[in-house]
Amino acid sequence: RGGKRFGGPASAEGLPTNSYTSDENYLTAIPMDAELTATGWPVAHYGLGRLLQHLQKTYAPKGGIIVTEGGAAFNEESGQPPPEQRQAEYLKRQALVLRRAITEGVDVRGYFWWTLMDNFEWSSGYSKRFGLYSIDFAPGSSLARVPRPAAAVFKELAARTRVSEDLSLSDFEKCLQRPDGL
């Protein structure tokens, strides 16, 4: 294999060469049909788990690990749930990965969502809606702040100060499944 390493939720062994895009500098592999965020980034929850494991194993930080910018914005898409629902599901799956990492010995001490409210992004203005609270930026609007479903999920996680005990292994495995079924 010439020293190449593959990543992802399953081994790339035996897969067609065109089913992944890969970046050898970062030793990652993402299914080409992975769900994309509004910024065009692939949703790859397993990447968070792998990164947390790597940081713990390599550095064992004395103060633990804090995820400082979790979050995603989604666009309206035909045949997909509304962006707000997809954002809440994204947070739930991130929580599953965090719980699994913690049970496997990773010292995760915190997870911060980017961002509390919709904001101005230098690369895309007000078009990407990452916030747990939406803001009406229309000219002359009241700038009303309305909680999205992900805000309720985040509030529940924060109130418990831990990741849910009722999340099952099958729930965790669902967030690792490749969209192409391989």
One Martini backbone bead per residue (centre of mass of N, CA, C, O) as a GRO file, in nm:
protein
  182
    1ARG     BB    1   0.050   0.067   0.002
    2GLY     BB    2   0.289   0.277   0.040
    3GLY     BB    3   0.200   0.403   0.338
    4LYS     BB    4  -0.088   0.446   0.320
    5ARG     BB    5  -0.361   0.613   0.473
    6PHE     BB    6  -0.686   0.549   0.601
    7GLY     BB    7  -1.012   0.668   0.650
    8GLY     BB    8  -1.294   0.642   0.839
    9PRO     BB    9  -1.558   0.418   0.922
   10ALA     BB   10  -1.393   0.251   0.711
   11SER     BB   11  -1.226   0.071   0.521
   12ALA     BB   12  -1.078   0.121   0.192
   13GLU     BB   13  -1.064  -0.160   0.126
   14GLY     BB   14  -1.185  -0.238  -0.198
   15LEU     BB   15  -1.250   0.031  -0.305
   16PRO     BB   16  -1.322   0.246  -0.516
   17THR     BB   17  -1.130   0.513  -0.618
   18ASN     BB   18  -1.405   0.706  -0.669
   19SER     BB   19  -1.543   0.711  -0.359
   20TYR     BB   20  -1.310   0.918  -0.288
   21THR     BB   21  -1.176   1.177  -0.114
   22SER     BB   22  -0.835   1.286  -0.069
   23ASP     BB   23  -0.584   1.380   0.193
   24GLU     BB   24  -0.262   1.307   0.260
   25ASN     BB   25  -0.189   1.532   0.470
   26TYR     BB   26  -0.450   1.426   0.670
   27LEU     BB   27  -0.546   1.130   0.652
   28THR     BB   28  -0.818   1.126   0.475
   29ALA     BB   29  -1.170   1.014   0.420
   30ILE     BB   30  -1.443   1.098   0.201
   31PRO     BB   31  -1.734   1.062   0.094
   32MET     BB   32  -1.868   1.193  -0.196
   33ASP     BB   33  -2.184   1.153  -0.067
   34ALA     BB   34  -2.176   1.341   0.148
   35GLU     BB   35  -2.295   1.552   0.346
   36LEU     BB   36  -2.354   1.902   0.320
   37THR     BB   37  -2.293   2.204   0.396
   38ALA     BB   38  -2.331   2.539   0.328
   39THR     BB   39  -2.001   2.545   0.282
   40GLY     BB   40  -1.921   2.238   0.162
   41TRP     BB   41  -1.887   2.056   0.398
   42PRO     BB   42  -1.843   1.758   0.523
   43VAL     BB   43  -2.011   1.516   0.699
   44ALA     BB   44  -1.785   1.385   0.973
   45HIS     BB   45  -1.810   1.261   1.276
   46TYR     BB   46  -1.567   1.063   1.296
   47GLY     BB   47  -1.351   1.287   1.294
   48LEU     BB   48  -1.388   1.376   1.583
   49GLY     BB   49  -1.321   1.107   1.720
   50ARG     BB   50  -1.037   1.076   1.599
   51LEU     BB   51  -0.920   1.339   1.706
   52LEU     BB   52  -0.963   1.289   2.007
   53GLN     BB   53  -0.794   1.033   2.022
   54HIS     BB   54  -0.531   1.157   1.921
   55LEU     BB   55  -0.495   1.377   2.136
   56GLN     BB   56  -0.491   1.188   2.380
   57LYS     BB   57  -0.261   0.995   2.290
   58THR     BB   58  -0.041   1.217   2.217
   59TYR     BB   59  -0.097   1.452   2.468
   60ALA     BB   60  -0.260   1.439   2.727
   61PRO     BB   61  -0.419   1.677   2.841
   62LYS     BB   62  -0.443   1.809   3.157
   63GLY     BB   63  -0.718   1.995   3.083
   64GLY     BB   64  -0.814   1.868   2.849
   65ILE     BB   65  -1.085   1.880   2.612
   66ILE     BB   66  -1.194   2.149   2.390
   67VAL     BB   67  -1.456   2.228   2.192
   68THR     BB   68  -1.473   2.550   2.020
   69GLU     BB   69  -1.614   2.469   1.706
   70GLY     BB   70  -1.906   2.376   1.674
   71GLY     BB   71  -2.098   2.319   1.379
   72ALA     BB   72  -2.382   2.406   1.149
   73ALA     BB   73  -2.491   2.476   0.820
   74PHE     BB   74  -2.796   2.477   0.623
   75ASN     BB   75  -2.974   2.414   0.339
   76GLU     BB   76  -3.212   2.417   0.125
   77GLU     BB   77  -3.350   2.090   0.024
   78SER     BB   78  -3.455   1.863  -0.172
   79GLY     BB   79  -3.558   1.593   0.031
   80GLN     BB   80  -3.503   1.753   0.293
   81PRO     BB   81  -3.484   1.859   0.576
   82PRO     BB   82  -3.481   2.114   0.749
   83PRO     BB   83  -3.217   2.294   0.858
   84GLU     BB   84  -3.293   2.293   1.163
   85GLN     BB   85  -3.313   1.983   1.186
   86ARG     BB   86  -3.024   1.916   1.087
   87GLN     BB   87  -2.880   2.070   1.312
   88ALA     BB   88  -2.990   1.903   1.549
   89GLU     BB   89  -2.880   1.632   1.446
   90TYR     BB   90  -2.587   1.710   1.446
   91LEU     BB   91  -2.563   1.754   1.752
   92LYS     BB   92  -2.644   1.469   1.838
   93ARG     BB   93  -2.406   1.328   1.690
   94GLN     BB   94  -2.183   1.472   1.840
   95ALA     BB   95  -2.267   1.363   2.118
   96LEU     BB   96  -2.216   1.068   2.054
   97VAL     BB   97  -1.913   1.096   1.999
   98LEU     BB   98  -1.838   1.212   2.272
   99ARG     BB   99  -1.937   0.978   2.445
  100ARG     BB  100  -1.756   0.765   2.322
  101ALA     BB  101  -1.486   0.899   2.384
  102ILE     BB  102  -1.524   0.904   2.690
  103THR     BB  103  -1.561   0.589   2.726
  104GLU     BB  104  -1.254   0.564   2.585
  105GLY     BB  105  -1.078   0.807   2.760
  106VAL     BB  106  -1.155   1.087   2.684
  107ASP     BB  107  -1.088   1.427   2.802
  108VAL     BB  108  -1.378   1.580   2.793
  109ARG     BB  109  -1.486   1.925   2.895
  110GLY     BB  110  -1.602   2.051   2.610
  111TYR     BB  111  -1.871   2.227   2.407
  112PHE     BB  112  -1.882   2.458   2.139
  113TRP     BB  113  -2.092   2.658   1.963
  114TRP     BB  114  -2.123   2.773   1.622
  115THR     BB  115  -2.338   2.997   1.725
  116LEU     BB  116  -2.561   3.154   1.908
  117MET     BB  117  -2.585   3.359   1.664
  118ASP     BB  118  -2.634   3.491   1.399
  119ASN     BB  119  -2.384   3.603   1.160
  120PHE     BB  120  -2.097   3.743   1.037
  121GLU     BB  121  -1.925   3.623   0.758
  122TRP     BB  122  -1.654   3.697   0.581
  123SER     BB  123  -1.713   3.483   0.331
  124SER     BB  124  -2.073   3.518   0.352
  125GLY     BB  125  -2.197   3.684   0.553
  126TYR     BB  126  -2.552   3.617   0.621
  127SER     BB  127  -2.605   3.325   0.474
  128LYS     BB  128  -2.497   3.173   0.720
  129ARG     BB  129  -2.673   2.956   0.968
  130PHE     BB  130  -2.534   2.872   1.283
  131GLY     BB  131  -2.726   2.943   1.491
  132LEU     BB  132  -2.929   2.879   1.765
  133TYR     BB  133  -3.016   3.165   1.672
  134SER     BB  134  -3.221   3.348   1.493
  135ILE     BB  135  -3.194   3.629   1.260
  136ASP     BB  136  -3.350   3.918   1.142
  137PHE     BB  137  -3.183   4.099   0.867
  138ALA     BB  138  -3.385   4.266   0.754
  139PRO     BB  139  -3.473   4.550   0.652
  140GLY     BB  140  -3.632   4.692   0.933
  141SER     BB  141  -3.601   4.497   1.140
  142SER     BB  142  -3.595   4.368   1.482
  143LEU     BB  143  -3.390   4.131   1.530
  144ALA     BB  144  -3.509   3.876   1.597
  145ARG     BB  145  -3.490   3.606   1.834
  146VAL     BB  146  -3.486   3.253   1.743
  147PRO     BB  147  -3.511   2.945   1.835
  148ARG     BB  148  -3.375   2.655   1.760
  149PRO     BB  149  -3.371   2.320   1.796
  150ALA     BB  150  -3.066   2.314   1.887
  151ALA     BB  151  -3.108   2.479   2.146
  152ALA     BB  152  -3.261   2.255   2.300
  153VAL     BB  153  -3.037   2.046   2.287
  154PHE     BB  154  -2.817   2.214   2.424
  155LYS     BB  155  -2.970   2.269   2.685
  156GLU     BB  156  -2.997   1.974   2.773
  157LEU     BB  157  -2.696   1.910   2.784
  158ALA     BB  158  -2.620   2.139   2.985
  159ALA     BB  159  -2.812   2.061   3.221
  160ARG     BB  160  -2.664   1.775   3.260
  161THR     BB  161  -2.347   1.787   3.210
  162ARG     BB  162  -2.403   1.563   2.988
  163VAL     BB  163  -2.424   1.290   2.808
  164SER     BB  164  -2.645   1.085   2.731
  165GLU     BB  165  -2.748   0.768   2.858
  166ASP     BB  166  -2.974   0.688   2.616
  167LEU     BB  167  -2.751   0.622   2.419
  168SER     BB  168  -2.685   0.408   2.170
  169LEU     BB  169  -2.498   0.214   1.969
  170SER     BB  170  -2.687   0.241   1.723
  171ASP     BB  171  -2.682   0.547   1.718
  172PHE     BB  172  -2.379   0.572   1.677
  173GLU     BB  173  -2.356   0.402   1.413
  174LYS     BB  174  -2.526   0.592   1.233
  175CYS     BB  175  -2.301   0.828   1.233
  176LEU     BB  176  -2.093   0.619   1.063
  177GLN     BB  177  -2.244   0.595   0.811
  178ARG     BB  178  -2.241   0.556   0.490
  179PRO     BB  179  -2.422   0.678   0.225
  180ASP     BB  180  -2.339   0.424   0.020
  181GLY     BB  181  -2.335   0.148   0.218
  182LEU     BB  182  -2.021   0.042   0.260
   0.00000   0.00000   0.00000
